[in-house]
């Protein structure tokens, strides 16, 4: 299990914004992953999408890593932000953009 944990850890820490999702940003394979992709694209942030469907080990590994039972999972600057509901609520409240700014992640302005 350490192998997959190390891989996840290096992805989370090596990229400013990482989305562990079902499918890819261009072709999400579940509605929740698709919603988060739409939100991230809308706020105009660069992120890396990692398809958990490529391996059962990865799909289980990310749940263990975050201690969060569902996918998608968004990480910003090494910190677990949340899943679809949390991201959607933050976005609708205008908090997601502020959070990204706080973390020094550039997103296009949504003024």
For each residue, the residues with C-beta under 8 A, 3 or more apart:
1: 4 5 61 64
2: 5 6
3: 6 7
4: 1 7 8 55 57 58 61
5: 1 2 8 9 61 64 65
6: 2 3 9 10
7: 3 4 10 11 58 61
8: 4 5 11 12 20 58 61 62 65
9: 5 6 12 13 65
10: 6 7 13 14
11: 7 8 14 15 18 48 50
12: 8 9 15 18 65 75 78
13: 9 10 78
14: 10 11
15: 11 12 18 47 48 75
16: 46 47 76 77 103 105
17: 40 45 46 47 48 74 75 76 77 100 105
18: 11 12 15 47 48 49 50 74 75
19: 25 33 36 37 40 47 48 49 50 72 73 74 75
20: 8 50 52 62 71 72 73 74 75
21: 24 25 28 30 33 36 37 49 50 51 52 71 72 73
22: 28 29 30 32 33 51 52 53 71 72
23: 27 28 29 30 33 34 51 53
24: 21 27 28 49 51
25: 19 21 28 37 40 41 47 49
26:
27: 23 24
28: 21 22 23 24 25 31 33 34 37
29: 22 23 33 53
30: 21 22 23 33 34 71 72
31: 28 34 35
32: 22 35 36 70 71 72 83 84
33: 19 21 22 23 28 29 30 36 37 71 72 84
34: 23 28 30 31 37 38
35: 31 32 38 39 84 87 88
36: 19 21 32 33 39 40 72 74 83 84 87 88
37: 19 21 25 28 33 34 40 41 49
38: 34 35 41 42
39: 35 36 42 43 87 88 91 96
40: 17 19 25 36 37 43 45 47 74
41: 25 37 38 44
42: 38 39 91 110
43: 39 40 91 96 97 100 107 108 110
44: 41 107 108 110
45: 17 40 100 105 106 107
46: 16 17 106
47: 15 16 17 18 19 25 40
48: 11 15 17 18 19
49: 18 19 21 24 25 37
50: 11 18 19 20 21 58
51: 21 22 23 24 54
52: 20 21 22 55 58 59 62 71
53: 22 23 29 59
54: 51 58
55: 4 52 58 59
56: 59 60
57: 4 60 61
58: 4 7 8 50 52 54 55 61 62
59: 52 53 55 56 62 63 71
60: 56 57 63 64
61: 1 4 5 7 8 57 58 64 65
62: 8 20 52 58 59 65 66 71 73
63: 59 60 66 67 68 69 70 71
64: 1 5 60 61 67
65: 5 8 9 12 61 62
66: 62 63 73 80
67: 63 64
68: 63 73 80 82 83
69: 63
70: 32 63 73 83 84
71: 20 21 22 30 32 33 52 59 62 63 83
72: 19 20 21 22 30 32 33 36 83 84 87
73: 19 20 21 62 66 68 70 80 82 83
74: 17 18 19 20 36 40 80 81 82 83 87
75: 12 15 17 18 19 20 78 79 80 81
76: 16 17 79 81 99 100 103 105
77: 16 17 103 104 105
78: 12 13 75
79: 75 76 103
80: 66 68 73 74 75
81: 74 75 76 86 87 90 99
82: 68 73 74 85 86 87 90
83: 32 36 68 70 71 72 73 74 86 87
84: 32 33 35 36 70 72 87 88
85: 82 88 89
86: 81 82 83 89 90
87: 35 36 39 72 74 81 82 83 84 90 91 96
88: 35 36 39 84 85 91 92
89: 85 86 92 93 95
90: 81 82 86 87 93 95 96 99
91: 39 42 43 87 88 94 95 96 97
92: 88 89
93: 89 90 96
94: 91 97 98
95: 89 90 91 98 99
96: 39 43 87 90 91 93 99 100
97: 43 91 94 100 101 107 110
98: 94 95 101 102
99: 76 81 90 95 96 102 103
100: 17 43 45 76 96 97 103 105 106 107
101: 97 98 104 105 107
102: 98 99
103: 16 76 77 79 99 100
104: 77 101
105: 16 17 45 76 77 100 101
106: 45 46 100
107: 43 44 45 97 100 101 110
108: 43 44
109:
110: 42 43 44 97 107
111:
